[in-house]
Amino acid sequence: MEKITERVAGTSNIPAEYLTEYPPIPKSVKIELTSRCDLQCVFCSLTYKERTTGDINRDFLFRLLGELSEIGVEEVGLFWLGEPLLVSSLPEYIAYAKKIGIKYVFITTNGRLATPKMITPLIESGIDSIKFSINANNRENYLKLCGVDAFDKIISNLKTTWEIRGNKEKPAIYASSIFDPNNREIFEEIHSRVKPYVDEHYPLRMYGKATLSEQLYGVQLTSEPIIKPRSLEDMLPCWSLFTLPHISYEGYLSACYCDHDPRLFMADLKKLSFKEAWHSPKLVELRKQHLKRAVTGHVCENCIAYKH
């Protein structure tokens, strides 16, 4: 089984052949099934930026999945900003994607709704991996970060999911947590809790100017950070434009992995094929600026991953 950290690195470290205004068709695509979420995380754009709520149209999704399969996309994540377990048809959607030849179908969930009633049909649908996003080390901090008192429930659901899968070959069960290299204790505490119930638990590096302690917990570092926060230029070119497209529940191809601002929507997939959209003029022009590491005056100038 390939490690999830290897899969993530293969996406975020853009391969040379993809560093072009017209990159090849990506191997992996994420499709948002819903814009609804049951948490209010302080680091998520859904919490502090207005957005219409809704679920993806079933016929559109099936048409899109068929198109992606035909052009050689191998992996589909059925999630983006919204919480996929809020969609009752999720097992049906997974089963359909597998039926038409998508090799690897996966989700990321906050885990609050990952009860046996939900997880059992997911496993039966043929899903290849389930990742729990767990970004706090205890109940108090989880409530502060995510706006819901759900930490104990999520850890319990993770354990139950591990037990339900048992000795089956799949799905792989993963967990990720925000990681601040200047405050390793938070990640290590989460790691100690989830390690017995996952195939792999890995860190996601904090973006932006603030450290995790400052931005999420309001704790000021008493000394100069060991590792400096990254600059916006450090983050360019952004992998989301080149290797892993994100599609909103409304059917828009987005340039961003963490923001639903309509200015980031590059094409309407209800009107264009994915192949046309992937090389559409608007997206090509933004890639050109990223390759120059010069996004001043463009939509990515105010990147929320960096500035929020």
N, C-alpha and C positions, 0 to 999 in steps of 0.2 A: 504494500500500500504506500503510495507516494505521500510524503508528509505535507500537511497543509501549509507549513511555512515555505516549502519549496514551491507550492502552487502560487502563494502570495508573492514570493520573490520574482517568479516568472512573469507576473503582471506588473508589479510596481517598478521593477528594474527593466525598463523598456528595451527589448531586444533591438539590435542595430537595424534590422530590416524593417522595423516598425517606425523608426525615427525619420519619418518623411511626411510630407503634406498629404500623400495618398497611401497610407499604410495598407497592408493586406487585410482581407476580411479577418476579424479577430477570432480567436479560438473560443472565447468565452463572452457571454452577454448576460447582463442582469435585467430582469423585467419586474417592475413593481406591480404587485397584484392589488394593492390598496394603499391609499394615503392615510388611512386610519392608524392610530397607534394608541396603546393603552398605558403608555408612560409619558412623562413630561421631562425628558432629560435636558439638563441645562446646556449641553453641548450640541443639541440637535436643532436643525433649522425648523423642524415642525413645531417646536415649542415656542419660538420667539418670532416667527414670520408667518403671516396669514397664508392659508392655502385652502382651496376647496377640498372637500372630502368625498371620496367615492372609491369604487372598485373597478377593476379592469373589465371591459366587455369580453365575454367568453368567446364569441365568434372572432373578434379581433385577435385575441390571444392565440387561438388555435391556428388562425391564418398566419400569424407571425411566427409561431413555433415551426410550422411547416416550411416556411420560407427559410428560416435559419438552418433547419436541418438540410435543406436542399443545397444551400451554399457552403456547407461544410463546417458550421459552428458545432463544436463538440461539447461545450459545457453551457448550461443555462442555470443561473441563479434566479429563483422565483421570489425575489424580494428586492427592496431598495430602502427607501426611507420609512415606509409603513411597516407594520407588524404582520407578517404573512399568516400567522396562526389565527388571525381574526377572520380569515377567508375560509368559509366552510367547504368550498369546492377545492381546496388545496390538494387533497389526495387525488382527486379526479384529474387535475391539471398536471400533476407529477406523472401519473400513470400514462396520460396522453403523450407527454413529452418523451417518455421512455419508449412508448409504442412506436413512435414515428422515427426513432433512431438517434435521439439525443443521448450521447454516451454517458454524460455525467450531469445529474440534476441535484441541486443543493439549495439549502436555505440558511439564513441567519435569523435567529429569533432572540428576543429578550428572555424567553423561557417562562414567563409568568403563566401562560396558557398551555404549557407543555405537559398536560395531564395525560394519564394512560388513555383516556377516551380519545384524545387528539393524536397522541404519538403512535398508538397501535395501527390505525389506518394509514398513517404516513409511512411507517415501515413496510406495511403490506403493499403500498403503492409502488415501491421500487426505488425510493429516494436513495441517493448515494451518500449524502452526508448532511448532518444537522449540526450547526454551530450555535452555541449559546454565547451571547454577548453579555459578559458580566463585568461591570466597570466600577464596583465598589467592594470594599473588604469586609464590611459588616452591615448590619441592619440600619444603624443610624446614618451612616454615610450614604447608603443606597437611597434612603428616603430623601436625603439632602440633594443627591445628584439626579435622581430619576423621578422625584415627586410622588412616588407610590411606595407604601410599606410592603415590599414584596421579596426582599432578599431571602428570607428563610424559605419561602414558597419556591423560589427559583432553584435554590440549592437542592431542595427536596425533589423537584421535578427532574433536575439533571440526574440525580441518583436513580430515580425511578426509570428514566429513559435508558440509562445504562443497564439496568436490570432487565427491562423488557427486551432490549436487543440481545442480551445474553451472548451466546456463542455464535450468533449469526455473522456472516461475512460482512454484511452491511446493514444499516448505514454506519459510516464512520461518525463518531461523536467527538466534536471539538468544542473548545471554548477559547475566547479571546478576551483580553482586558487592556484598557488604556494603560500605557506604561510611561512613567516619567523617570528617566535615568538618574535624575537628581533625588528621587525618593523611591528607591527600590523596594522599601518595606511594604508598601501598599500592594504592589504586584505579588510579592512573595507570599503575603498573607492570603490573597485570593488563590494563588497557586496551591497552597497547602490544603485548601478546602475542596478544590475541584479536581485535583490530580487523580484521585482514586476512581473518578467516574468519567474520564475522557481518554480518548486515544492520544490527544495532544492538546496542550494549553499553551497559547503563545501571546506575546505582547504586541500591542499596536502603539507605535511611537506617537507621542503627543505632538500635534502641530502647534503653530502659533507662537506668540511672544511670551506668554505666561507659562510657568511651570504648572504641572498638574496640581500641586499643593496650593498654588496661588489662585488658579482659575476655578478649580472645582471645590476646594475646601476652605478657601479664604485664609490659608496659612502661609505666612511670609517666610521665605528661607532666611536663615540667620547669617548665611555667608553667600559668597558669589557662587552661582551654579557651576557644578563640575563640567557639565556639558551645556553649551550655549543653545538656546532655542534657535530653530532654523529661520532663515529669512525667506521672503517670498521668492526671491531669485533662486534660492536653494531648491525650491519645490518645482521649478520649471526645467524641462517640459513636464507637464502633469500626465501621468499614465492613463488617466481616464479618457483623454482625447485620442490615445493611440492604441491601447491594448484591451480596454474593458469598457465598452459602451454601457450606459445606463438608460433605460427606457421607462418613462413615467406611466402611471396607470392610465393617463389620458391618451397615451400613444406618441408622446414626444421623445425624440432622441436628444438626450441632454449631454452637454459638454462636461458636466460636473458629477462627482460621486457623492457630494454632501450638501448640495443646495438645490432647492426647487424653484429658484427665481426664473420666471419665464424668459428672461433675457439670455439664459443659458440653454434654452431649447433650440437646437440647431435645425431640426426638421420634423415634420408631421408625418408619422409612419402610417397614418390613415390615408395619406395622399401619395406617398412615395414608398418604393420598396426599400428594404433595409440597405441593400447594396447601393442604391442611388443616394440614400441619406448619408451613408458612411463616407462618401466622397462628395457631399454637397458643398457648394461654394462657401457658405457661411462657416462650416466646420473646417474646411481647408484653410480658409483665411485665419481662423483662430489658431490652428496648428502652426501656421507660418510664424505667428508672433511668439508662440511658445518656443519654437526652435531657435528663435533669435533671443530668447529670454527677455522679451520686451513687451509687457502686456499693459503698459500705461496707455490709458485711453480706450482700453478694451474691457469687456465684461469681467475678465479675471483679475483686473486691477484691485478689486475689492473682495478678494477671495476670503470667504468666511472661515475656511480651514486655517488660514493664517491669522486673520485679523479679529475673529470673534473671541 
